[in-house]
Amino acid sequence: MSETPFRPREKLIEKQKLYQSIHKHTHLKGPMDKITSVAIPLALAGSCLFMIGRGIYNMSNGIGKKE
């Protein structure tokens, strides 16, 4: 008894040809990989830098101290 394939063989061969023909870095080969590999880390880094800057500004001016 054989199991049915997860994807049709033709689709698999088509995807393999697509990924083998692209001359980019391995982590940027998919169509949505730019979002997960570039945009999300840049957004996290930007928000971290903003919060660090705001914290330094608040500490240097004495804003937001708990009594």
N, CA, C and O atoms as a Tripos MOL2 file, in Angstrom:
@<TRIPOS>MOLECULE
protein
  268   267    67     0     0
PROTEIN
NO_CHARGES

@<TRIPOS>ATOM
      1 N           0.8450   -1.1760    0.0000 N.3       1 MET1
      2 CA          0.0000    0.0000    0.0000 C.3       1 MET1
      3 C           0.8920    1.2420    0.0000 C.2       1 MET1
      4 O           1.6860    1.4320    0.9210 O.2       1 MET1
      5 N           0.7690    2.0770   -1.0130 N.am      2 SER2
      6 CA          1.6120    3.2670   -1.0780 C.3       2 SER2
      7 C           0.7910    4.5050   -0.7360 C.2       2 SER2
      8 O          -0.4070    4.5780   -1.0080 O.2       2 SER2
      9 N           1.4540    5.4490   -0.1480 N.am      3 GLU3
     10 CA          0.8100    6.6750    0.2720 C.3       3 GLU3
     11 C           0.8090    7.6640   -0.8850 C.2       3 GLU3
     12 O           1.7400    7.6750   -1.6910 O.2       3 GLU3
     13 N          -0.2260    8.4940   -0.9750 N.am      4 THR4
     14 CA         -0.2650    9.5000   -2.0330 C.3       4 THR4
     15 C           0.7630   10.5860   -1.7260 C.2       4 THR4
     16 O           0.9820   10.9130   -0.5600 O.2       4 THR4
     17 N           1.3920   11.1450   -2.7520 N.am      5 PRO5
     18 CA          2.4120   12.1630   -2.5020 C.3       5 PRO5
     19 C           1.8030   13.4410   -1.9360 C.2       5 PRO5
     20 O           0.6360   13.7590   -2.1650 O.2       5 PRO5
     21 N           2.6350   14.1600   -1.1910 N.am      6 PHE6
     22 CA          2.1880   15.4080   -0.5810 C.3       6 PHE6
     23 C           1.8730   16.4440   -1.6600 C.2       6 PHE6
     24 O           0.8740   17.1570   -1.5650 O.2       6 PHE6
     25 N           2.7120   16.5270   -2.6700 N.am      7 ARG7
     26 CA          2.5000   17.4040   -3.8190 C.3       7 ARG7
     27 C           2.6520   16.5810   -5.0800 C.2       7 ARG7
     28 O           3.3530   15.5690   -5.0820 O.2       7 ARG7
     29 N           2.0100   17.0000   -6.1410 N.am      8 PRO8
     30 CA          2.2340   16.2950   -7.4070 C.3       8 PRO8
     31 C           3.6930   16.4380   -7.8620 C.2       8 PRO8
     32 O           4.3240   17.4710   -7.6360 O.2       8 PRO8
     33 N           4.2050   15.4170   -8.4870 N.am      9 ARG9
     34 CA          5.6020   15.3940   -8.9090 C.3       9 ARG9
     35 C           5.9280   16.5460   -9.8630 C.2       9 ARG9
     36 O           7.0300   17.0930   -9.8190 O.2       9 ARG9
     37 N           4.9760   16.9170  -10.7230 N.am     10 GLU10
     38 CA          5.2200   17.9970  -11.6830 C.3      10 GLU10
     39 C           5.4230   19.3330  -10.9680 C.2      10 GLU10
     40 O           6.2980   20.1170  -11.3360 O.2      10 GLU10
     41 N           4.6090   19.5830   -9.9470 N.am     11 LYS11
     42 CA          4.7500   20.8230   -9.1800 C.3      11 LYS11
     43 C           6.0840   20.8580   -8.4490 C.2      11 LYS11
     44 O           6.7320   21.9020   -8.3750 O.2      11 LYS11
     45 N           6.4910   19.7160   -7.9090 N.am     12 LEU12
     46 CA          7.7530   19.6310   -7.2000 C.3      12 LEU12
     47 C           8.9280   19.9230   -8.1320 C.2      12 LEU12
     48 O           9.8350   20.6740   -7.7730 O.2      12 LEU12
     49 N           8.9120   19.3420   -9.3070 N.am     13 ILE13
     50 CA          9.9830   19.5840  -10.2830 C.3      13 ILE13
     51 C           9.9870   21.0390  -10.7210 C.2      13 ILE13
     52 O          11.0500   21.6260  -10.9170 O.2      13 ILE13
     53 N           8.8010   21.6270  -10.8760 N.am     14 GLU14
     54 CA          8.7030   23.0360  -11.2640 C.3      14 GLU14
     55 C           9.2970   23.9460  -10.1950 C.2      14 GLU14
     56 O          10.0370   24.8780  -10.5110 O.2      14 GLU14
     57 N           8.9720   23.6780   -8.9280 N.am     15 LYS15
     58 CA          9.5250   24.4770   -7.8260 C.3      15 LYS15
     59 C          11.0350   24.3070   -7.7200 C.2      15 LYS15
     60 O          11.7470   25.2800   -7.4700 O.2      15 LYS15
     61 N          11.5380   23.0770   -7.9090 N.am     16 GLN16
     62 CA         12.9810   22.8490   -7.8580 C.3      16 GLN16
     63 C          13.6950   23.6390   -8.9390 C.2      16 GLN16
     64 O          14.7390   24.2390   -8.6850 O.2      16 GLN16
     65 N          13.1410   23.6440  -10.1410 N.am     17 LYS17
     66 CA         13.7570   24.4120  -11.2270 C.3      17 LYS17
     67 C          13.7570   25.8990  -10.9120 C.2      17 LYS17
     68 O          14.7270   26.6000  -11.1980 O.2      17 LYS17
     69 N          12.6590   26.3810  -10.3180 N.am     18 LEU18
     70 CA         12.5810   27.7920   -9.9510 C.3      18 LEU18
     71 C          13.6600   28.1560   -8.9410 C.2      18 LEU18
     72 O          14.3840   29.1320   -9.1340 O.2      18 LEU18
     73 N          13.7750   27.3810   -7.8660 N.am     19 TYR19
     74 CA         14.7380   27.6950   -6.8180 C.3      19 TYR19
     75 C          16.1810   27.4850   -7.2720 C.2      19 TYR19
     76 O          17.0790   28.1760   -6.7890 O.2      19 TYR19
     77 N          16.4190   26.5650   -8.1720 N.am     20 GLN20
     78 CA         17.7760   26.3450   -8.6530 C.3      20 GLN20
     79 C          18.1980   27.4080   -9.6550 C.2      20 GLN20
     80 O          19.3930   27.6250   -9.8520 O.2      20 GLN20
     81 N          17.2350   28.0790  -10.2940 N.am     21 SER21
     82 CA         17.5840   29.0870  -11.2900 C.3      21 SER21
     83 C          17.8360   30.4580  -10.6680 C.2      21 SER21
     84 O          18.4370   31.3190  -11.3100 O.2      21 SER21
     85 N          17.3910   30.6770   -9.4380 N.am     22 ILE22
     86 CA         17.5660   31.9710   -8.7830 C.3      22 ILE22
     87 C          18.9850   32.0650   -8.2370 C.2      22 ILE22
     88 O          19.4620   31.1510   -7.5630 O.2      22 ILE22
     89 N          19.6540   33.1760   -8.5320 N.am     23 HIS23
     90 CA         21.0350   33.3630   -8.0640 C.3      23 HIS23
     91 C          21.0580   34.3850   -6.9370 C.2      23 HIS23
     92 O          21.6840   35.4380   -7.0570 O.2      23 HIS23
     93 N          20.3830   34.0730   -5.8560 N.am     24 LYS24
     94 CA         20.3860   34.9170   -4.6670 C.3      24 LYS24
     95 C          20.9060   34.0960   -3.5000 C.2      24 LYS24
     96 O          21.2170   32.9140   -3.6390 O.2      24 LYS24
     97 N          20.9930   34.7450   -2.3500 N.am     25 HIS25
     98 CA         21.3730   34.0180   -1.1530 C.3      25 HIS25
     99 C          20.2840   33.0100   -0.8030 C.2      25 HIS25
    100 O          19.1220   33.1940   -1.1630 O.2      25 HIS25
    101 N          20.6580   31.9660   -0.1140 N.am     26 THR26
    102 CA         19.7380   30.8710    0.1900 C.3      26 THR26
    103 C          18.5460   31.3470    1.0040 C.2      26 THR26
    104 O          17.4290   30.8860    0.7690 O.2      26 THR26
    105 N          18.7500   32.2630    1.9610 N.am     27 HIS27
    106 CA         17.6500   32.6730    2.8240 C.3      27 HIS27
    107 C          16.7250   33.6900    2.1670 C.2      27 HIS27
    108 O          15.7410   34.0890    2.7900 O.2      27 HIS27
    109 N          16.9940   34.1280    0.9370 N.am     28 LEU28
    110 CA         16.1360   35.0850    0.2560 C.3      28 LEU28
    111 C          15.5330   34.5240   -1.0190 C.2      28 LEU28
    112 O          15.1640   35.2970   -1.9040 O.2      28 LEU28
    113 N          15.4190   33.2230   -1.1470 N.am     29 LYS29
    114 CA         14.9690   32.6420   -2.4050 C.3      29 LYS29
    115 C          13.4640   32.6510   -2.5760 C.2      29 LYS29
    116 O          12.9900   32.7250   -3.7100 O.2      29 LYS29
    117 N          12.7020   32.5790   -1.5210 N.am     30 GLY30
    118 CA         11.2490   32.5380   -1.6490 C.3      30 GLY30
    119 C          10.6650   33.9130   -1.8740 C.2      30 GLY30
    120 O          11.3410   34.9130   -1.6320 O.2      30 GLY30
    121 N           9.4180   33.9940   -2.3330 N.am     31 PRO31
    122 CA          8.8120   35.2900   -2.6010 C.3      31 PRO31
    123 C           8.5040   36.0950   -1.3340 C.2      31 PRO31
    124 O           8.5260   37.3260   -1.3680 O.2      31 PRO31
    125 N           8.2210   35.4270   -0.2360 N.am     32 MET32
    126 CA          7.8930   36.1410    0.9980 C.3      32 MET32
    127 C           9.0580   36.1780    1.9820 C.2      32 MET32
    128 O           8.8930   36.6570    3.1040 O.2      32 MET32
    129 N          10.2250   35.6870    1.5910 N.am     33 ASP33
    130 CA         11.3480   35.6080    2.5180 C.3      33 ASP33
    131 C          11.9820   36.9560    2.8100 C.2      33 ASP33
    132 O          12.6770   37.1040    3.8160 O.2      33 ASP33
    133 N          11.7590   37.9410    1.9530 N.am     34 LYS34
    134 CA         12.3120   39.2620    2.2320 C.3      34 LYS34
    135 C          11.6440   39.8830    3.4460 C.2      34 LYS34
    136 O          12.2660   40.6580    4.1720 O.2      34 LYS34
    137 N          10.3830   39.5450    3.6690 N.am     35 ILE35
    138 CA          9.6730   40.0860    4.8310 C.3      35 ILE35
    139 C          10.2510   39.4960    6.1150 C.2      35 ILE35
    140 O          10.5320   40.2240    7.0670 O.2      35 ILE35
    141 N          10.4280   38.1710    6.1370 N.am     36 THR36
    142 CA         10.8850   37.5330    7.3730 C.3      36 THR36
    143 C          12.3760   37.6940    7.5940 C.2      36 THR36
    144 O          12.8220   37.6860    8.7410 O.2      36 THR36
    145 N          13.1650   37.8420    6.5320 N.am     37 SER37
    146 CA         14.6160   37.9110    6.6980 C.3      37 SER37
    147 C          15.1490   39.3350    6.7550 C.2      37 SER37
    148 O          16.2560   39.5570    7.2450 O.2      37 SER37
    149 N          14.3920   40.2940    6.2690 N.am     38 VAL38
    150 CA         14.8950   41.6640    6.2110 C.3      38 VAL38
    151 C          13.9990   42.6260    6.9840 C.2      38 VAL38
    152 O          14.4770   43.3360    7.8680 O.2      38 VAL38
    153 N          12.7120   42.6590    6.6650 N.am     39 ALA39
    154 CA         11.8280   43.6790    7.2150 C.3      39 ALA39
    155 C          11.6020   43.5180    8.7190 C.2      39 ALA39
    156 O          11.6820   44.5000    9.4560 O.2      39 ALA39
    157 N          11.3260   42.3200    9.1810 N.am     40 ILE40
    158 CA         11.0540   42.1180   10.6050 C.3      40 ILE40
    159 C          12.2880   42.4030   11.4660 C.2      40 ILE40
    160 O          12.1550   43.0960   12.4750 O.2      40 ILE40
    161 N          13.4950   41.9010   11.1190 N.am     41 PRO41
    162 CA         14.6630   42.2720   11.9250 C.3      41 PRO41
    163 C          14.9720   43.7720   11.8990 C.2      41 PRO41
    164 O          15.4010   44.3270   12.9100 O.2      41 PRO41
    165 N          14.7600   44.4310   10.7600 N.am     42 LEU42
    166 CA         14.9890   45.8810   10.7150 C.3      42 LEU42
    167 C          13.9880   46.6220   11.5950 C.2      42 LEU42
    168 O          14.3530   47.5870   12.2660 O.2      42 LEU42
    169 N          12.7350   46.1820   11.6000 N.am     43 ALA43
    170 CA         11.7330   46.8130   12.4580 C.3      43 ALA43
    171 C          12.0700   46.6060   13.9360 C.2      43 ALA43
    172 O          11.9370   47.5320   14.7360 O.2      43 ALA43
    173 N          12.5000   45.4100   14.2990 N.am     44 LEU44
    174 CA         12.8790   45.1550   15.6900 C.3      44 LEU44
    175 C          14.0960   45.9870   16.0960 C.2      44 LEU44
    176 O          14.1280   46.5480   17.1920 O.2      44 LEU44
    177 N          15.0830   46.0660   15.2300 N.am     45 ALA45
    178 CA         16.2780   46.8520   15.5380 C.3      45 ALA45
    179 C          15.9300   48.3300   15.6660 C.2      45 ALA45
    180 O          16.4390   49.0150   16.5540 O.2      45 ALA45
    181 N          15.0700   48.8200   14.7900 N.am     46 GLY46
    182 CA         14.6630   50.2250   14.8560 C.3      46 GLY46
    183 C          13.9170   50.5460   16.1300 C.2      46 GLY46
    184 O          14.1790   51.5670   16.7660 O.2      46 GLY46
    185 N          12.9820   49.6760   16.5130 N.am     47 SER47
    186 CA         12.2320   49.9300   17.7460 C.3      47 SER47
    187 C          13.1370   49.8270   18.9770 C.2      47 SER47
    188 O          12.9600   50.5740   19.9390 O.2      47 SER47
    189 N          14.1020   48.9090   18.9510 N.am     48 CYS48
    190 CA         15.0410   48.7970   20.0770 C.3      48 CYS48
    191 C          15.8970   50.0440   20.2060 C.2      48 CYS48
    192 O          16.1060   50.5470   21.3100 O.2      48 CYS48
    193 N          16.3950   50.5470   19.0770 N.am     49 LEU49
    194 CA         17.2050   51.7660   19.1130 C.3      49 LEU49
    195 C          16.3840   52.9520   19.6060 C.2      49 LEU49
    196 O          16.8910   53.7820   20.3600 O.2      49 LEU49
    197 N          15.1250   53.0410   19.1910 N.am     50 PHE50
    198 CA         14.2610   54.1210   19.6570 C.3      50 PHE50
    199 C          14.0620   54.0480   21.1660 C.2      50 PHE50
    200 O          14.1600   55.0640   21.8530 O.2      50 PHE50
    201 N          13.7790   52.8420   21.6910 N.am     51 MET51
    202 CA         13.5490   52.7030   23.1300 C.3      51 MET51
    203 C          14.8180   52.9660   23.9390 C.2      51 MET51
    204 O          14.7510   53.5540   25.0190 O.2      51 MET51
    205 N          15.9680   52.5370   23.4290 N.am     52 ILE52
    206 CA         17.2310   52.8150   24.1210 C.3      52 ILE52
    207 C          17.4920   54.3190   24.1500 C.2      52 ILE52
    208 O          17.8830   54.8690   25.1790 O.2      52 ILE52
    209 N          17.2750   54.9760   23.0140 N.am     53 GLY53
    210 CA         17.4660   56.4300   22.9550 C.3      53 GLY53
    211 C          16.5290   57.1660   23.8900 C.2      53 GLY53
    212 O          16.9390   58.1110   24.5650 O.2      53 GLY53
    213 N          15.2650   56.7410   23.9390 N.am     54 ARG54
    214 CA         14.2990   57.3840   24.8320 C.3      54 ARG54
    215 C          14.6780   57.1670   26.2920 C.2      54 ARG54
    216 O          14.5250   58.0670   27.1170 O.2      54 ARG54
    217 N          15.1740   55.9680   26.6120 N.am     55 GLY55
    218 CA         15.5980   55.6970   27.9870 C.3      55 GLY55
    219 C          16.7860   56.5420   28.4020 C.2      55 GLY55
    220 O          16.8320   57.0510   29.5220 O.2      55 GLY55
    221 N          17.7530   56.6940   27.4980 N.am     56 ILE56
    222 CA         18.9210   57.5260   27.8090 C.3      56 ILE56
    223 C          18.4990   58.9810   27.9920 C.2      56 ILE56
    224 O          18.9830   59.6590   28.8980 O.2      56 ILE56
    225 N          17.5950   59.4620   27.1330 N.am     57 TYR57
    226 CA         17.1040   60.8370   27.2470 C.3      57 TYR57
    227 C          16.3680   61.0430   28.5730 C.2      57 TYR57
    228 O          16.5740   62.0500   29.2510 O.2      57 TYR57
    229 N          15.5170   60.0940   28.9380 N.am     58 ASN58
    230 CA         14.7630   60.2040   30.1930 C.3      58 ASN58
    231 C          15.7030   60.1500   31.4020 C.2      58 ASN58
    232 O          15.4960   60.8810   32.3710 O.2      58 ASN58
    233 N          16.7280   59.2990   31.3610 N.am     59 MET59
    234 CA         17.6630   59.2340   32.4870 C.3      59 MET59
    235 C          18.4830   60.5100   32.6070 C.2      59 MET59
    236 O          18.7460   60.9840   33.7120 O.2      59 MET59
    237 N          18.8850   61.0660   31.4710 N.am     60 SER60
    238 CA         19.7200   62.2580   31.5450 C.3      60 SER60
    239 C          18.9360   63.4840   31.9870 C.2      60 SER60
    240 O          19.5260   64.4170   32.5310 O.2      60 SER60
    241 N          17.6330   63.5120   31.7720 N.am     61 ASN61
    242 CA         16.8090   64.6650   32.1720 C.3      61 ASN61
    243 C          15.9880   64.3910   33.4240 C.2      61 ASN61
    244 O          15.2790   65.2830   33.8890 O.2      61 ASN61
    245 N          16.0570   63.2080   33.9750 N.am     62 GLY62
    246 CA         15.3430   62.8890   35.2010 C.3      62 GLY62
    247 C          13.8460   62.7580   35.0100 C.2      62 GLY62
    248 O          13.0820   63.0210   35.9390 O.2      62 GLY62
    249 N          13.4110   62.3590   33.8310 N.am     63 ILE63
    250 CA         11.9850   62.2270   33.5430 C.3      63 ILE63
    251 C          11.5280   60.8150   33.8910 C.2      63 ILE63
    252 O          12.2510   59.8480   33.6490 O.2      63 ILE63
    253 N          10.3320   60.6950   34.4580 N.am     64 GLY64
    254 CA          9.7260   59.3830   34.6860 C.3      64 GLY64
    255 C          10.2810   58.6230   35.8640 C.2      64 GLY64
    256 O          10.2260   57.3940   35.8930 O.2      64 GLY64
    257 N          10.8290   59.3550   36.8640 N.am     65 LYS65
    258 CA         11.3420   58.6590   38.0410 C.3      65 LYS65
    259 C          10.2040   58.2170   38.9340 C.2      65 LYS65
    260 O           9.1870   58.9040   39.0360 O.2      65 LYS65
    261 N          10.3680   57.0710   39.5850 N.am     66 LYS66
    262 CA          9.3960   56.6270   40.5740 C.3      66 LYS66
    263 C           9.7860   57.2110   41.9140 C.2      66 LYS66
    264 O          10.9600   57.2210   42.2840 O.2      66 LYS66
    265 N           8.8060   57.6910   42.6280 N.am     67 GLU67
    266 CA          9.0630   58.3220   43.9320 C.3      67 GLU67
    267 C           9.1780   57.3040   45.0190 C.2      67 GLU67
    268 O           9.3930   57.6590   46.1780 O.2      67 GLU67
@<TRIPOS>BOND
     1     1     2 1
     2     2     3 1
     3     3     4 2
     4     3     5 am
     5     5     6 1
     6     6     7 1
     7     7     8 2
     8     7     9 am
     9     9    10 1
    10    10    11 1
    11    11    12 2
    12    11    13 am
    13    13    14 1
    14    14    15 1
    15    15    16 2
    16    15    17 am
    17    17    18 1
    18    18    19 1
    19    19    20 2
    20    19    21 am
    21    21    22 1
    22    22    23 1
    23    23    24 2
    24    23    25 am
    25    25    26 1
    26    26    27 1
    27    27    28 2
    28    27    29 am
    29    29    30 1
    30    30    31 1
    31    31    32 2
    32    31    33 am
    33    33    34 1
    34    34    35 1
    35    35    36 2
    36    35    37 am
    37    37    38 1
    38    38    39 1
    39    39    40 2
    40    39    41 am
    41    41    42 1
    42    42    43 1
    43    43    44 2
    44    43    45 am
    45    45    46 1
    46    46    47 1
    47    47    48 2
    48    47    49 am
    49    49    50 1
    50    50    51 1
    51    51    52 2
    52    51    53 am
    53    53    54 1
    54    54    55 1
    55    55    56 2
    56    55    57 am
    57    57    58 1
    58    58    59 1
    59    59    60 2
    60    59    61 am
    61    61    62 1
    62    62    63 1
    63    63    64 2
    64    63    65 am
    65    65    66 1
    66    66    67 1
    67    67    68 2
    68    67    69 am
    69    69    70 1
    70    70    71 1
    71    71    72 2
    72    71    73 am
    73    73    74 1
    74    74    75 1
    75    75    76 2
    76    75    77 am
    77    77    78 1
    78    78    79 1
    79    79    80 2
    80    79    81 am
    81    81    82 1
    82    82    83 1
    83    83    84 2
    84    83    85 am
    85    85    86 1
    86    86    87 1
    87    87    88 2
    88    87    89 am
    89    89    90 1
    90    90    91 1
    91    91    92 2
    92    91    93 am
    93    93    94 1
    94    94    95 1
    95    95    96 2
    96    95    97 am
    97    97    98 1
    98    98    99 1
    99    99   100 2
   100    99   101 am
   101   101   102 1
   102   102   103 1
   103   103   104 2
   104   103   105 am
   105   105   106 1
   106   106   107 1
   107   107   108 2
   108   107   109 am
   109   109   110 1
   110   110   111 1
   111   111   112 2
   112   111   113 am
   113   113   114 1
   114   114   115 1
   115   115   116 2
   116   115   117 am
   117   117   118 1
   118   118   119 1
   119   119   120 2
   120   119   121 am
   121   121   122 1
   122   122   123 1
   123   123   124 2
   124   123   125 am
   125   125   126 1
   126   126   127 1
   127   127   128 2
   128   127   129 am
   129   129   130 1
   130   130   131 1
   131   131   132 2
   132   131   133 am
   133   133   134 1
   134   134   135 1
   135   135   136 2
   136   135   137 am
   137   137   138 1
   138   138   139 1
   139   139   140 2
   140   139   141 am
   141   141   142 1
   142   142   143 1
   143   143   144 2
   144   143   145 am
   145   145   146 1
   146   146   147 1
   147   147   148 2
   148   147   149 am
   149   149   150 1
   150   150   151 1
   151   151   152 2
   152   151   153 am
   153   153   154 1
   154   154   155 1
   155   155   156 2
   156   155   157 am
   157   157   158 1
   158   158   159 1
   159   159   160 2
   160   159   161 am
   161   161   162 1
   162   162   163 1
   163   163   164 2
   164   163   165 am
   165   165   166 1
   166   166   167 1
   167   167   168 2
   168   167   169 am
   169   169   170 1
   170   170   171 1
   171   171   172 2
   172   171   173 am
   173   173   174 1
   174   174   175 1
   175   175   176 2
   176   175   177 am
   177   177   178 1
   178   178   179 1
   179   179   180 2
   180   179   181 am
   181   181   182 1
   182   182   183 1
   183   183   184 2
   184   183   185 am
   185   185   186 1
   186   186   187 1
   187   187   188 2
   188   187   189 am
   189   189   190 1
   190   190   191 1
   191   191   192 2
   192   191   193 am
   193   193   194 1
   194   194   195 1
   195   195   196 2
   196   195   197 am
   197   197   198 1
   198   198   199 1
   199   199   200 2
   200   199   201 am
   201   201   202 1
   202   202   203 1
   203   203   204 2
   204   203   205 am
   205   205   206 1
   206   206   207 1
   207   207   208 2
   208   207   209 am
   209   209   210 1
   210   210   211 1
   211   211   212 2
   212   211   213 am
   213   213   214 1
   214   214   215 1
   215   215   216 2
   216   215   217 am
   217   217   218 1
   218   218   219 1
   219   219   220 2
   220   219   221 am
   221   221   222 1
   222   222   223 1
   223   223   224 2
   224   223   225 am
   225   225   226 1
   226   226   227 1
   227   227   228 2
   228   227   229 am
   229   229   230 1
   230   230   231 1
   231   231   232 2
   232   231   233 am
   233   233   234 1
   234   234   235 1
   235   235   236 2
   236   235   237 am
   237   237   238 1
   238   238   239 1
   239   239   240 2
   240   239   241 am
   241   241   242 1
   242   242   243 1
   243   243   244 2
   244   243   245 am
   245   245   246 1
   246   246   247 1
   247   247   248 2
   248   247   249 am
   249   249   250 1
   250   250   251 1
   251   251   252 2
   252   251   253 am
   253   253   254 1
   254   254   255 1
   255   255   256 2
   256   255   257 am
   257   257   258 1
   258   258   259 1
   259   259   260 2
   260   259   261 am
   261   261   262 1
   262   262   263 1
   263   263   264 2
   264   263   265 am
   265   265   266 1
   266   266   267 1
   267   267   268 2
@<TRIPOS>SUBSTRUCTURE
     1 MET1         2 RESIDUE 1 A MET
     2 SER2         6 RESIDUE 1 A SER
     3 GLU3        10 RESIDUE 1 A GLU
     4 THR4        14 RESIDUE 1 A THR
     5 PRO5        18 RESIDUE 1 A PRO
     6 PHE6        22 RESIDUE 1 A PHE
     7 ARG7        26 RESIDUE 1 A ARG
     8 PRO8        30 RESIDUE 1 A PRO
     9 ARG9        34 RESIDUE 1 A ARG
    10 GLU10       38 RESIDUE 1 A GLU
    11 LYS11       42 RESIDUE 1 A LYS
    12 LEU12       46 RESIDUE 1 A LEU
    13 ILE13       50 RESIDUE 1 A ILE
    14 GLU14       54 RESIDUE 1 A GLU
    15 LYS15       58 RESIDUE 1 A LYS
    16 GLN16       62 RESIDUE 1 A GLN
    17 LYS17       66 RESIDUE 1 A LYS
    18 LEU18       70 RESIDUE 1 A LEU
    19 TYR19       74 RESIDUE 1 A TYR
    20 GLN20       78 RESIDUE 1 A GLN
    21 SER21       82 RESIDUE 1 A SER
    22 ILE22       86 RESIDUE 1 A ILE
    23 HIS23       90 RESIDUE 1 A HIS
    24 LYS24       94 RESIDUE 1 A LYS
    25 HIS25       98 RESIDUE 1 A HIS
    26 THR26      102 RESIDUE 1 A THR
    27 HIS27      106 RESIDUE 1 A HIS
    28 LEU28      110 RESIDUE 1 A LEU
    29 LYS29      114 RESIDUE 1 A LYS
    30 GLY30      118 RESIDUE 1 A GLY
    31 PRO31      122 RESIDUE 1 A PRO
    32 MET32      126 RESIDUE 1 A MET
    33 ASP33      130 RESIDUE 1 A ASP
    34 LYS34      134 RESIDUE 1 A LYS
    35 ILE35      138 RESIDUE 1 A ILE
    36 THR36      142 RESIDUE 1 A THR
    37 SER37      146 RESIDUE 1 A SER
    38 VAL38      150 RESIDUE 1 A VAL
    39 ALA39      154 RESIDUE 1 A ALA
    40 ILE40      158 RESIDUE 1 A ILE
    41 PRO41      162 RESIDUE 1 A PRO
    42 LEU42      166 RESIDUE 1 A LEU
    43 ALA43      170 RESIDUE 1 A ALA
    44 LEU44      174 RESIDUE 1 A LEU
    45 ALA45      178 RESIDUE 1 A ALA
    46 GLY46      182 RESIDUE 1 A GLY
    47 SER47      186 RESIDUE 1 A SER
    48 CYS48      190 RESIDUE 1 A CYS
    49 LEU49      194 RESIDUE 1 A LEU
    50 PHE50      198 RESIDUE 1 A PHE
    51 MET51      202 RESIDUE 1 A MET
    52 ILE52      206 RESIDUE 1 A ILE
    53 GLY53      210 RESIDUE 1 A GLY
    54 ARG54      214 RESIDUE 1 A ARG
    55 GLY55      218 RESIDUE 1 A GLY
    56 ILE56      222 RESIDUE 1 A ILE
    57 TYR57      226 RESIDUE 1 A TYR
    58 ASN58      230 RESIDUE 1 A ASN
    59 MET59      234 RESIDUE 1 A MET
    60 SER60      238 RESIDUE 1 A SER
    61 ASN61      242 RESIDUE 1 A ASN
    62 GLY62      246 RESIDUE 1 A GLY
    63 ILE63      250 RESIDUE 1 A ILE
    64 GLY64      254 RESIDUE 1 A GLY
    65 LYS65      258 RESIDUE 1 A LYS
    66 LYS66      262 RESIDUE 1 A LYS
    67 GLU67      266 RESIDUE 1 A GLU
